[in-house]
Every structure is written in C-alpha cells, then in structure tokens.
Amino acid sequence: MSQSAAASPPASSASPPVQAEATAATVDKTYWATVAKQFRRNTPARVGLWMVLLFAALALGSSYIANDRPLLLRRMLKPAGAAVPMLVTSFPAWEFSEKAERLALVLAAGVLLWKLARALRRAPRGSPGRPLLTVGAILWGVAVLGVCVAIGVTKTRLDITDYARLSKKLDPAKGEFAVWAPIRHSPYATDLDVIAAPPSPVHRMGTDMVGRDLFTRILHGTKIALLVGLVAVTIELLIGVTLGALAGYYGGLVDLIVSRIIEVFLCFPTFFLLITIVAFLPRNIFLIMIVIGLTGWPHIARLIRGEFLKVRKQDYVAAARALGVSDFRIMFRHILPNAVAPALVAATFGIAGAILAESSLTFLGFGVDPSTPTWGEALHEAWENYRYWWLAIYPGLAIFLTVTAYNLVGEGLRDAIDPRLKT
C-alpha cells in the first residue's frame, strides 16, 4: 500500500444527506457567530439590548417591586380543624401574580442559572473569576430552589383584603412579620384623597384621576406592553414565514395566490383596519394581540418570499432535491436558516410597532378596559386632563424609551446581518 493511500483519511460512513446537513449546520453556526460579533461592536445596539433586558426584568418583577401585598407573611392564625392558633406562612404577592407571570419568572431564573453554569464551564482553571462564578451559581441555585420549595409546600392562602392596615396588626413577640415590596402601592387600588396628586415622595410619579399610583401602573404596564409585542410578532412570524416560504419555494399558482392575498392586506391602512376589527370585539388585551398579529404579517411574508426565490436556485437546494429530501425539510431545514435573517430584523421593528399600535388603540378608546394598567390607558387619561402634566410625560417617556430600544436593536441586527445596508 502506498504512503498516500495510508495517509488518506478513512471514508466517512455517514450518508450524503447527513453530511450535507452537518456542513450546513457548521456554516450556519459560523455565520451567526459572525453576526453576533458584529452586533457586539455596535454600541447603540448594545445599549438598546440592555434597555430591552432591563424592561423585561422590570416586567417579570413588577408584582414583587410594586404591590400592596407582602412578599412573605407569617401570621398567627387558627386554621380550620386546628385546636390552637399557629404561625401560618403565605406568599400574597406570588398569589397576586398570574400563572403565566409565575412561569416566566421561573424560566428566567432557570436561564440565568444555566448562563452562570455555562460561564463557569468556559472559565479557565485558575482564573480569578472562576471562584466568584462558582459561588454565584451555587447561591443562585440554592435560592431559586429554596423559594420554589417554600412556595410549593405552602397550602394556606389568607383571605385578606386590607393589606394597608396589616402591618399595624402584626405582633413581633408572637413571631409575626411581613416582608413588603419596595413600593407599597397596588396598580388597582384607588385613593380618593389623592386624586390627580402631583409627584411626591409617596407617589413618585403622581396619581391619576381616581387616586391610583401612576408609577406602579406604568411599571405593571411594562409587562403588558412587552407581552403585546412578543405575542403579536410571534403570530406575524408564524403566518408570514409559512406563506412566504410556500410562495417562494413552489412559485407558479401558489405564488400567485399568496401574492394576491398579501396585496389585498396591503391595500388597507393597517391602523384603520385594526380600529375597524377591534371596534366589533370585546375589550380584551389578548384579542388585541391576536388582531395586531393577524394584520401585520404581510411585510414578513414578502421578505421571506423574496429570500426563498433567491435561495431556492442554489446548488445545495438542487443537491437536496436530487438526494430525495422532502420539500418540507428542504424549506425549513435548508433554505429557511439562510433566508430568515431579514424577517428577524423586521420582527424586531414589529415589536416596537405592536407596542405603539396597542398604546394608540387604548389612547383612542378602542383598547383594553380602563382598569387594566397600560401605557395607552394612562395617556388616554392625560388627553382628557391635559392640565396634569405628569399623566402625559411619564407614560409617553416609557413608550418612547421602549420603542427606541427595540429600534436600536433592530438597526444593529440589520447592520450585523448585512453591513452593506449600513448608512
């Protein structure tokens, strides 16, 4: 046997489709690593991303930052069937939050723990930051596990409506105590003694026309604003990517039908179409999310269709067809990863647009119920009572900062994906 034959690598036992997919995965990983590197070099984009993360943290923790219910309460009570009173532990603020909010908070805690563990694994041995990461990961894991266990084993829910007077009734000598949120105001509680009060040390951003704390309502409105953007854009992506992929891949009659549907939707001004649809529906925040998503998909479908028309003629697509790969797998495993980048940029801008759309609908009186803490509802009150400047300044500033942050992220992602688009 010759030396050249002996030195040649052994033939791979993997089939051609598997080899093609492995190569495509390596190329995709390299491409997105380059995009991430370019994005990190863009200072405004990084600032926008940190702002978005800050808003997300405030949204997840709003029920525990501003609430008139204690985070932890231990009180001497006599449960049903008990012979003597006993100390009962409860988590009123946790009970106040919705199930989706609790799940999102637990998932966020798990993601942070995973990030710490990943950073610890990548830290070289002997580096000064490794012990700090180890201690941080252990403490965070123990804290999250302890809170989950404590909440899970707690079965007692106290039927208390007046938490404002609760602190005066607690007796420390009996072991009773309460851990309160940093801001002891509820987004729903009204106080007729402080109607339209200006900003003060007690009410940092003043109160609205029924005596509700404006800062608390804006803080709780953060989770509604971000939820509207994420849910609406998710619906837009599902519809737009599916229809755009079908039109761009198959062409012909399918492309003709999908293109005409897109043009019909684009003929109507989106915002007026939203108002027309919402006017016939109940005032519900989830219906508004769905309507925004159902009316905002055409621009994503057009982007995906154009990318599929370009990419479907590439050699690797023809090779996949020759190997007998199914159309579904070719579209969503081979073509979509190389065509989805423009849609992600559009989705980032779409989140900002959905937040603006919801705020505008509520401002005009077509949105959610007035008791729901949203930024648009706060602006609606400012429209009717323009003399109280704080009703317009603070909600408007929240909308401006959020939309600006998403636009900065979208522009940074656009420049990282295609530097030729940079102006």
Secondary structure, 3 states (H helix, E strand, C coil): CCHHHHHCCCCCCCCHHHHHHHHHHHHHHHHHHHHHHHHHCCHHHHHHHHHHHHHHHHHHCHHHHECCCCCEEEEEECCCCCCCCEEEEECHHHHHCCHHHHHHHHHHHHHHHHHHHHHHHHCCCCCCHHHHHHHHHHHHHHHHHHHHHHHHHCCCCCCCCCCCCHHHHCCHHHCCEEECCCECCCCCCCCHHHCCCCCCCCCCCCECCCCCEHHHHHHHHHHHHHHHHHHHHHHHHHHHHHHHHHHHHHCHHHHHHHHHHHHHHHHCCHHHHHHHHHCCCCCCHHHHHHHHHHHCCHHHHHHHHHHHHHHCCCHHHHHHHHCCCCHHHHHHHHHHHHHCHHHHHHHHHHHHHHHHHHHHHHHCCCCCCCCCCCHHHHHHHHHHCCCCCHHHHHHHHHHHHHHHHHHHHHHHHHHHHCHHHCC
